[in-house]
């Protein structure tokens, strides 16, 4: 038996490396717009808050493809769906590099969001079914690798006096290389375990019925909404905060933004080990506290506190999302875990879709210094709602 299972384990290990590379490709475009926007909006001849419009379109596409991912998976299967989704993001990014008009960027944001949602939903589901919890944390760590690389590439081009479009072209080329790797991995995916049947069964449960019956689920959805509001808003407007409030050059701001995503990457890597010593709930609370500390550092009127501030906000964000996802079966039972996972992801994407756009509009009147206050409000809300969610779940379990 050991000899026959060894090739299977080897293939699963190789496939896991491919999946990690695919999640790098998911992170690459996520951080590009926020890092490049302080240089982009002048070239495009639009107000600075228009960046929120593009961000909202991308996130809306992600919501749509996530909600449809179950049906698409049944038709295409994991390897084809993921490969086509990455191809879509690569072509959209290449289109960004050639476009000098805001309206065209808005149109290209649609396939960029649709592709990102397809990759995210399919990979999260596949890893949750076929791999362990620590590998889920490391999966999200590799998203941070891609998200940290993006601003570094953009910042390097800007520092050399080149256009932001060249950075987009480079990222698109990397994405196309990942498409080739994914295409070569097809035999590994086809022989791996899938869950199309169970996904279909879970989908029949009824989302509204679950909301009525399961204590704490509404609170959980609001927690996901608040968390992604913090993560996405800081990722989108952090560089603008540095340029307009801290008086950094655009290339410096783009590179410093990578510290935030590096913090997420590093934090999620170590979270995979910390799961052996801390509960998911403890890691969530710890992350919330570290975010608060990072915001305090950024509030201080010293340039020396900017770097640790960006890093701490990223470190704080790191364990929250994967820990909340992994806690789903424990909170609400395994029977409907897949349906609840879809609800939580949808709620998260609503936060990503709406709130960075909303802050862009608010900042017209308040200035970008209000970013820290905006994030602080949602941090306060997520701490309170997390406590209420846990109390509701514990009460339901006791009964």
C-alpha positions in Angstrom: 0.0 0.0 0.0 2.8 2.4 0.8 4.4 1.9 -2.6 1.1 2.5 -4.4 0.3 5.6 -2.5 3.8 7.2 -2.9 3.2 8.3 -6.5 -0.1 9.9 -5.5 1.5 11.8 -2.7 4.3 13.0 -5.0 1.8 14.2 -7.6 -0.2 16.0 -4.9 3.0 17.7 -3.7 3.9 18.8 -7.2 0.4 20.0 -7.8 0.4 22.0 -4.6 3.5 23.9 -5.9 1.6 24.7 -9.1 -1.4 25.8 -7.0 0.8 28.1 -4.9 2.2 29.6 -8.2 -1.4 30.1 -9.4 -2.2 32.0 -6.1 0.9 34.2 -6.7 -0.8 35.1 -10.1 -3.9 36.0 -8.2 -2.0 38.4 -5.9 0.0 40.1 -8.7 -2.8 42.2 -10.1 -4.5 42.9 -6.8 -1.9 45.4 -5.6 -1.0 47.0 -8.9 -3.7 49.6 -9.2 -3.2 51.0 -5.8 0.5 51.2 -6.2 0.4 52.7 -9.7 -2.6 55.0 -9.3 -0.7 58.1 -8.0 1.2 58.1 -11.3 -1.7 56.8 -13.5 -4.4 59.4 -12.8 -2.4 62.3 -14.1 -1.6 60.5 -17.3 -5.2 59.5 -17.8 -6.4 63.1 -17.0 -9.0 62.1 -14.4 -9.5 63.0 -10.7 -7.6 60.9 -8.2 -10.8 59.4 -6.7 -11.6 57.8 -10.1 -9.2 54.9 -9.0 -12.0 53.7 -6.8 -14.3 53.3 -9.9 -11.8 50.9 -11.5 -11.3 49.1 -8.2 -15.0 48.7 -7.8 -15.5 47.3 -11.3 -12.7 44.7 -10.7 -14.2 43.7 -7.4 -17.7 43.5 -8.9 -16.5 41.1 -11.5 -14.9 39.0 -8.8 -18.3 38.8 -7.0 -20.1 37.7 -10.1 -17.5 35.0 -11.0 -17.4 33.7 -7.4 -21.2 33.3 -7.3 -21.1 31.4 -10.6 -18.0 29.4 -9.8 -20.0 26.3 -8.6 -21.8 25.9 -11.9 -18.7 26.7 -14.0 -16.7 24.1 -12.1 -19.3 21.5 -12.9 -18.9 22.2 -16.6 -15.2 22.9 -16.9 -13.5 21.2 -13.9 -10.8 22.7 -11.8 -7.8 22.7 -14.1 -9.5 24.2 -17.2 -11.5 26.8 -15.1 -8.3 28.0 -13.3 -6.2 28.1 -16.5 -8.8 30.1 -18.4 -9.3 32.5 -15.4 -5.5 33.2 -15.3 -5.5 33.6 -19.0 -8.3 36.2 -18.7 -6.4 38.2 -16.1 -3.2 38.1 -18.2 -4.9 39.4 -21.3 -6.7 42.1 -19.3 -3.4 43.3 -17.8 -1.8 43.4 -21.2 -4.7 45.6 -22.3 -4.0 47.9 -19.4 -0.5 48.4 -20.5 -1.6 49.5 -24.0 -4.5 51.7 -22.9 -4.2 55.4 -22.2 -7.9 56.1 -21.8 -9.8 55.8 -18.5 -12.9 54.3 -20.2 -10.9 51.5 -21.7 -9.4 50.7 -18.3 -12.9 50.4 -16.9 -13.8 47.9 -19.7 -10.7 45.9 -19.2 -11.4 45.8 -15.4 -14.4 43.5 -16.1 -12.4 40.5 -17.4 -9.7 41.2 -14.8 -12.2 40.9 -12.0 -14.0 37.9 -13.6 -10.7 36.0 -13.9 -9.5 36.8 -10.4 -12.8 35.6 -8.9 -12.6 32.3 -10.8 -9.1 31.6 -9.6 -9.8 32.6 -6.0 -13.0 30.5 -5.6 -11.7 27.4 -7.4 -8.4 27.3 -5.6 -9.8 27.9 -2.2 -12.4 25.1 -2.7 -9.9 22.7 -4.1 -7.3 23.2 -1.3 -10.0 23.0 1.4 -11.1 19.6 0.0 -7.8 18.1 -0.8 -5.2 19.6 1.6 -4.7 20.4 5.3 -5.5 23.6 7.2 -1.8 24.7 7.4 -1.6 24.5 3.6 -4.6 26.8 3.4 -2.7 29.4 5.4 0.3 29.0 3.2 -1.9 29.3 0.1 -2.9 32.7 1.2 0.7 33.5 2.0 1.5 33.0 -1.6 -1.2 35.5 -2.6 0.8 37.9 -0.5 4.0 37.0 -2.5 2.3 38.1 -5.7 0.7 41.2 -4.1 4.1 42.3 -2.7 5.9 41.7 -6.1 3.5 43.9 -8.0 4.3 47.3 -6.3 8.0 46.5 -6.4 7.9 46.1 -10.2 5.7 49.2 -10.6 7.9 51.2 -8.3 11.1 50.1 -10.1 9.8 51.3 -13.5 8.6 54.6 -12.0 12.0 55.2 -10.3 13.7 54.8 -13.6 11.5 57.4 -15.2 9.5 54.9 -17.2 5.7 54.6 -17.5 3.4 52.6 -15.3 2.2 50.8 -18.4 5.6 49.0 -18.7 5.0 47.6 -15.2 1.6 46.3 -16.3 3.2 44.7 -19.4 5.8 42.9 -17.3 3.1 41.6 -14.9 1.0 40.4 -17.9 4.0 38.5 -19.2 4.6 36.8 -15.9 0.9 35.8 -15.9 1.2 34.3 -19.4 4.1 32.2 -18.2 1.9 30.9 -15.3 -0.8 30.0 -17.8 1.7 27.7 -19.6 2.7 26.0 -16.3 -1.0 25.5 -15.4 -1.6 24.0 -18.9 1.2 21.5 -18.4 -0.2 20.5 -15.0 -3.5 19.2 -16.4 -2.7 15.5 -15.8 -2.1 16.1 -12.1 -5.5 17.9 -11.7 -7.5 15.3 -13.7 -6.4 12.5 -11.4 -7.0 14.5 -8.2 -10.0 14.5 -6.0 -12.8 17.0 -6.9 -16.0 17.9 -5.3 -18.4 19.0 -8.0 -21.1 16.6 -6.7 -20.9 17.8 -3.1 -20.8 21.4 -4.3 -24.1 20.9 -6.1 -25.6 19.3 -3.0 -24.5 22.1 -0.8 -25.9 24.7 -3.2 -29.4 23.2 -2.7 -29.4 24.0 1.0 -30.6 27.6 0.5 -28.7 30.6 1.6 -31.6 32.4 3.2 -32.6 29.3 5.1 -29.1 29.1 6.6 -29.2 32.7 7.6 -32.4 32.2 9.5 -31.3 28.9 11.2 -27.7 29.3 12.1 -26.8 31.5 15.1 -23.9 33.9 14.4 -23.9 33.5 10.6 -25.1 37.1 10.0 -22.4 38.3 12.4 -19.8 36.2 10.5 -20.8 37.8 7.2 -20.4 41.3 8.7 -17.0 40.3 10.0 -15.8 39.2 6.5 -17.2 42.5 5.1 -15.4 44.6 7.7 -12.1 42.7 7.3 -12.0 43.0 3.5 -12.9 46.7 3.8 -9.8 47.2 5.9 -7.5 45.0 3.7 -8.7 46.4 0.3 -9.0 50.1 1.3 -5.5 50.1 2.7 -4.1 48.3 -0.3 -5.9 50.7 -2.7 -5.2 54.0 -1.0 -2.1 53.4 1.1 0.2 54.7 -1.6 -2.0 57.8 -2.1 -1.9 58.4 1.7 1.9 58.4 1.5 2.0 60.8 -1.5 -0.7 63.3 -0.4 -0.2 63.2 3.4 3.4 62.1 4.1 4.8 63.8 1.0 6.5 60.8 -0.5 7.4 60.5 -4.2 5.2 58.2 -6.2 7.9 55.6 -6.8 8.8 55.6 -3.1 5.1 55.2 -2.2 4.7 52.3 -4.6 7.6 50.4 -3.1 6.6 51.1 0.5 3.1 49.7 -0.3 4.9 46.4 -0.9 5.8 46.3 2.8 2.1 46.0 3.6 1.7 43.0 1.3 5.0 41.6 2.5 3.6 41.8 6.0 0.6 39.8 4.9 2.8 37.2 3.2 5.2 36.8 6.1 2.3 36.7 8.6 0.4 34.0 6.8 3.5 31.9 6.4 4.1 31.9 10.1 0.4 31.5 10.8 0.7 28.0 9.2 3.0 27.1 12.1 1.1 29.1 14.8 -2.0 27.0 14.2 -0.3 24.3 16.2 -0.2 26.6 19.3 -3.1 29.0 19.0 -6.8 28.6 18.1 -8.3 30.2 15.1 -10.1 32.6 17.4 -7.0 33.6 19.2 -5.2 34.3 15.8 -8.1 36.5 14.7 -8.0 38.6 17.8 -4.2 38.8 17.7 -4.4 40.0 14.1 -6.9 42.7 15.0 -4.7 44.0 17.8 -1.6 44.2 15.5 -3.6 46.1 12.9 -4.5 48.6 15.6 -0.9 49.0 16.6 0.1 49.6 13.0 -2.5 52.4 12.6 -1.1 54.0 15.8 2.4 54.0 14.2 1.0 55.7 11.1 -0.7 58.3 13.1 2.5 59.4 14.7 4.1 62.5 13.0 7.5 60.8 12.4 8.7 59.4 9.1 10.6 56.7 10.9 7.2 55.1 12.0 5.8 54.7 8.4 7.7 51.6 7.6 6.8 49.6 10.8 3.3 51.0 10.4 2.8 49.5 6.9 4.4 46.3 8.0 2.3 45.9 11.1 -1.0 46.5 9.3 0.0 43.7 6.9 1.1 41.4 9.7 -2.2 42.0 11.5 -4.3 41.3 8.4 -2.4 38.1 7.8 -4.1 35.5 10.0 -7.6 36.9 10.0 -9.0 35.8 6.7 -7.6 32.2 6.5 -8.4 31.7 10.2 -12.0 32.8 9.7 -12.3 30.5 6.7 -10.9 27.5 8.6 -13.2 28.1 11.6 -16.3 27.8 9.4 -17.0 24.1 9.9 -16.4 24.4 13.6 -18.7 27.4 13.9 -21.6 26.2 11.7 -21.0 22.5 11.1 -19.6 20.5 8.2 -22.9 19.8 6.5 -23.4 23.2 5.1 -19.8 24.4 5.2 -19.4 24.8 1.5 -22.6 26.9 1.1 -21.6 29.1 4.1 -18.1 29.5 2.6 -19.7 30.9 -0.6 -21.8 33.3 1.5 -18.7 34.5 3.4 -16.7 35.0 0.2 -19.5 37.0 -1.3 -19.8 39.2 1.7 -16.0 39.7 1.6 -16.1 40.7 -2.0 -19.0 43.2 -1.4 -16.6 45.0 1.1 -13.8 44.9 -1.5 -16.2 46.2 -4.2 -17.9 49.1 -2.4 -15.7 50.4 0.4 -12.5 51.5 -1.3 -14.7 53.3 -3.8 -16.6 54.9 -1.0 -13.4 56.1 0.7 -12.2 57.6 -2.5 -15.4 59.7 -2.6 -15.1 60.6 1.1 -11.4 61.6 0.7 -12.5 64.4 -1.7 -13.9 66.2 1.3 -11.7 64.9 4.1 -8.4 64.4 2.5 -6.4 61.2 2.5 -5.3 61.6 6.1 -8.8 60.3 7.0 -7.7 56.9 5.7 -6.5 55.9 9.2 -9.7 57.0 10.9 -11.8 55.2 8.3 -9.8 52.0 8.9 -10.0 52.5 12.7 -13.8 52.7 12.5 -14.0 49.3 10.7 -11.4 47.8 13.0 -13.6 48.8 16.0 -16.6 47.2 14.3 -14.9 44.0 13.4 -13.6 43.5 17.0 -17.1 44.0 18.4 -18.8 41.8 15.8 -16.2 39.0 16.2 -17.0 38.8 19.9 -20.7 38.8 19.2 -20.3 36.1 16.6 -18.3 33.9 18.9 -20.8 34.4 21.7 -23.7 33.4 19.4 -21.9 30.3 18.1 -21.0 29.2 21.7 -24.6 29.8 22.9 -26.0 27.7 20.0 -23.5 24.9 20.7 -24.4 24.9 24.3 -28.1 24.4 23.5 
